Amino acid sequence: MIVVLPVYYKWKNGTDFVLEDFWIWFIIGFTIITNIPAVILYLNYYFENRNTEFTLDYEQLKISITKDGVKKEYQKNEIEKSTYHLGIYYKNAVDRAGRIPMLISDFGYWDIQFKNGDRYYLTNILHDFLHQTPLLLKTRYRFRIYPYINKKDNRKGINLFEEPKKEKTLTEKFIEQYQSKNERQLREILDNKKSYQKEAVEAAEILMKRKNVG
């Protein structure tokens, strides 16, 4: 705005553009306010990971972590809990809500805990890995507006790799609805098929067979 607006004003009116102090401070203030959340997140991640390095070995299914000069290696089966904390923007992949990205959207971290009690918070300022397939398919995802590292947050996220629940057919829904009906009521449905949906009649037939078997 500071560069383009004066040029446009000069071209449009043929006179120099005078930017009042109010607008200068407004632009400066707006820039600072919109960047503060991202700066705070970056500092939060930096102080957590400034003495940390890690590598993911997808072939041997292991992770190497060096923290404060001490290097440790862990196998995939040693992971007790794995949670990816991402910005709320990435929840669009789940509910397709159409959220727009913000300056803080790409910040995120991996909360990983091992069976021996070791726990780390590995952020994406080390290297970008959060948008790749995780080492552990049972990794859960937390989507937050502001993914600040919260070490007291033990709430479970969602598992993106769970198979979606199969939607019940209309016949199955009628079976559940008719479970409490007795044989006389089911027989009434079968004797008046034209008054009921095809799936309702099928449900009544299935339940009648079950009752006769019993």
Secondary structure as the mmCIF struct_conf table of DSSP 4:
data_model
#
loop_
_struct_conf.conf_type_id
_struct_conf.id
_struct_conf.beg_label_comp_id
_struct_conf.beg_label_asym_id
_struct_conf.beg_label_seq_id
_struct_conf.end_label_comp_id
_struct_conf.end_label_asym_id
_struct_conf.end_label_seq_id
TURN_TY1_P TURN_TY1_P1 ILE A 2 VAL A 3
HELX_RH_AL_P HELX_RH_AL_P1 VAL A 4 ASN A 13
BEND BEND1 GLY A 14 THR A 15
HELX_RH_AL_P HELX_RH_AL_P2 ASP A 21 ASN A 49
TURN_TY1_P TURN_TY1_P2 ARG A 50 ASN A 51
STRN STRN1 THR A 52 ASP A 57
TURN_TY1_P TURN_TY1_P3 TYR A 58 LEU A 61
STRN STRN2 LYS A 62 LYS A 67
TURN_TY1_P TURN_TY1_P4 ASP A 68 GLY A 69
STRN STRN3 VAL A 70 GLN A 75
HELX_RH_3T_P HELX_RH_3T_P1 LYS A 76 GLU A 78
STRN STRN4 ILE A 79 GLY A 87
HELX_RH_3T_P HELX_RH_3T_P2 ILE A 88 LYS A 91
HELX_RH_AL_P HELX_RH_AL_P3 ASN A 92 ASP A 95
HELX_LH_PP_P HELX_LH_PP_P1 ARG A 99 PRO A 101
TURN_TY1_P TURN_TY1_P5 LEU A 103 ASP A 106
STRN STRN5 GLY A 108 PHE A 114
TURN_TY1_P TURN_TY1_P6 LYS A 115 ASN A 116
BEND BEND2 GLY A 117 GLY A 117
STRN STRN6 ARG A 119 THR A 123
TURN_TY1_P TURN_TY1_P7 ASN A 124 LEU A 126
TURN_TY1_P TURN_TY1_P8 LEU A 130 HIS A 131
BEND BEND3 GLN A 132 GLN A 132
HELX_LH_PP_P HELX_LH_PP_P2 THR A 133 PRO A 134
BEND BEND4 LEU A 135 LEU A 136
TURN_TY1_P TURN_TY1_P9 LEU A 137 LYS A 138
STRN STRN7 ARG A 140 ARG A 144
BEND BEND5 ILE A 145 TYR A 146
TURN_TY1_P TURN_TY1_P10 LYS A 151 LYS A 152
STRN STRN8 ILE A 158 ILE A 158
TURN_TY1_P TURN_TY1_P11 LEU A 160 PHE A 161
BEND BEND6 GLU A 162 GLU A 162
HELX_LH_PP_P HELX_LH_PP_P3 GLU A 163 THR A 169
HELX_RH_AL_P HELX_RH_AL_P4 LEU A 170 TYR A 178
TURN_TY1_P TURN_TY1_P12 GLN A 179 SER A 180
HELX_RH_AL_P HELX_RH_AL_P5 GLU A 183 ASP A 191
TURN_TY1_P TURN_TY1_P13 ASN A 192 ASN A 192
HELX_RH_3T_P HELX_RH_3T_P3 LYS A 193 SER A 195
BEND BEND7 TYR A 196 TYR A 196
HELX_RH_AL_P HELX_RH_AL_P6 LYS A 198 VAL A 213
#
